[in-house]
């Protein structure tokens, strides 16, 4: 291989989030697992109906986690732990492109009986366009760096010998933890939701031959 100059460059492009993922659910407790499960199912049906109406017909709902676990007495008495009841948790994920409706969906879920709003994440339905833009900027930056190095060395930059795109992974969603509780006042203002910007990264390594 002829003498060469190798450079790397990274570029970041910000894109407005257009996808929302919301985790919400119902937690119930009763003396028996069956009673806790029945109450949970009843409340969850109401919550799902309210969220579907608020989020719109294009929203998608899917079960995230479902669990049944015993509740033990808080005692220091010796002997095996004593079960005093059971908790049933059912968490569902809402996926929607209708970002203006996310706030309404949160409020509708809580009003209908959801007492778990665990997480909301904003992302991109497709990061293809901003990734291409970031890649183009990274290449341009690498070319500029190579030219600067060649000029400083007093040599002439030749053709590109190799190009490597380094995998930066998919654009990471903005995740925000949330907390909701039953019994929120009906007069409470709408839940504020700000999707924000998503960073899309690209990184390249370019090798240029030094012209003779």
Secondary structure as the mmCIF struct_conf table of DSSP 4:
data_model
#
loop_
_struct_conf.conf_type_id
_struct_conf.id
_struct_conf.beg_label_comp_id
_struct_conf.beg_label_asym_id
_struct_conf.beg_label_seq_id
_struct_conf.end_label_comp_id
_struct_conf.end_label_asym_id
_struct_conf.end_label_seq_id
STRN STRN1 UNK A 4 UNK A 16
STRN STRN2 UNK A 19 UNK A 30
BEND BEND1 UNK A 31 UNK A 32
HELX_RH_AL_P HELX_RH_AL_P1 UNK A 33 UNK A 55
TURN_TY1_P TURN_TY1_P1 UNK A 57 UNK A 58
STRN STRN3 UNK A 60 UNK A 72
BEND BEND2 UNK A 78 UNK A 80
HELX_LH_PP_P HELX_LH_PP_P1 UNK A 81 UNK A 82
STRN STRN4 UNK A 83 UNK A 96
BEND BEND3 UNK A 97 UNK A 97
HELX_RH_3T_P HELX_RH_3T_P1 UNK A 99 UNK A 101
HELX_RH_AL_P HELX_RH_AL_P2 UNK A 102 UNK A 112
TURN_TY1_P TURN_TY1_P2 UNK A 113 UNK A 113
STRN STRN5 UNK A 116 UNK A 123
BEND BEND4 UNK A 125 UNK A 125
HELX_RH_AL_P HELX_RH_AL_P3 UNK A 128 UNK A 153
TURN_TY1_P TURN_TY1_P3 UNK A 154 UNK A 154
STRN STRN6 UNK A 156 UNK A 166
HELX_LH_PP_P HELX_LH_PP_P2 UNK A 167 UNK A 167
BEND BEND5 UNK A 170 UNK A 170
HELX_LH_PP_P HELX_LH_PP_P3 UNK A 171 UNK A 173
STRN STRN7 UNK A 174 UNK A 177
TURN_TY1_P TURN_TY1_P4 UNK A 182 UNK A 183
TURN_TY1_P TURN_TY1_P5 UNK A 186 UNK A 187
HELX_LH_PP_P HELX_LH_PP_P4 UNK A 188 UNK A 192
STRN STRN8 UNK A 197 UNK A 211
#
